[in-house]
Structures are given as structure tokens and as C-alpha cells.
Amino acid sequence: MDQKQAFKQMVEFNKGAFNNAFNAMVMVQDQNETLANTLLNQATWLPEEGKKAVKEWVAAFKKGREEYKKAVDEAFKKVEEYL
């Protein structure tokens, strides 16, 4: 097997590993969001400002992870173009 083919397989393996790990992270974060929303709905003692802050925090996490995924996908695409 030539070096180019081996490198291509390595990149494909790493891309698959990243996607699996990212999807697992998304599932965990979504579960945590569901838990946080349940707790926020039941926390009558927490002021609306606090609830709003937590919801903004969750939205920022989602935006950050989607931007991260987009950046990594673009990087993998560039590497694949070189091959």
C-alpha cells in the first residue's frame, strides 16, 4: 500500500472517530439541557434573570459546538482535497 492510501485511511479513521465522539458529546449535552430545563421549571425560588442566564448559557454552548463542528469538518474537507 502506498503512503497516500495509508494517509487517506488514517484521515478517514480520524474523521469517523471525531464524528462518533462529537455525537456522543452532543447527546450528553442535550441530556444535560433537558435536565437543566426541568430543574429550571421546578425552581420557583430562582428569579427569571437567573433562568434567562442559564438559557443563554445553553444557547452559547450549542452555538459554540456547532461552530467547532463546522471548523473541523472544513479542516477534514481541506485535507481530503489534498489527497
N, C-alpha and C positions, 0 to 999 in steps of 0.2 A: 504494500500500500504506500502510495506516495505521501509526502508531507502535507500537501494541500488537502488531500482527502482526510487525513488524520486530524488536521486542524479544523476542518469543516465539521467532522463528527464531534470534536471537542466543543465547538461553539454550539452545536445543536443540543448536546447534552446539558451544557450550562444554561442555555435558554430554557430548556424543559425544567431543569431544577429550579431556576429562578421563578418561572411561572407557577410551579407547584407550591413553592414557599410563599410567594406573593398571595396566591389564592387562599392558602391556609391562614395567612395573616389577615386577609380581608374577612374571612369567616369569623375569626376571633374578635376582630374589631366590631363587626356587625353584631355579634352576640353581646359584646360589652355595651354597644349603643342601645340595644334593646333593654338590657339590664338597667342602664342609666336612665332611660326614658321611664321605665317602670318605677324606679326609685324616685325620680323627679315628680311623677304624677302623684305618688303617695306621700311625698314630703310636704305636708301642709305648712310646716314651720319655715320652709325655705322661701325667701322673698322672690318675686318674679325676676328681679335683676339677677339673682343667683342662677335661676333656671335658664334665663336667657344666656348668661355667660357660658354655662355648660353646653347648651345647644350650639353656640357659636364655636366653642372649642371642638365639638364633634364635627361640625361642618369644616373647620380648618384642617382637621385630621384627614377627612375624606378628600378634600381638595389637594392636600399635600401628597397623599398616597397616589392619587390619580396622576398628578404631575410627575411623580417619581416613576411610576409605571410607564408613562409616555416617554420620558427621557431614556429609560433603559431599553424600551422597545426600539426607539430611534437608534440607539447605540448598536443594538444587535443587527438592525437593518443595515447600518453602515458597514459593519464587519462582514455581513453576508454579501454585500455588494462588491467588496474587495475580493471575495472568493469567486 
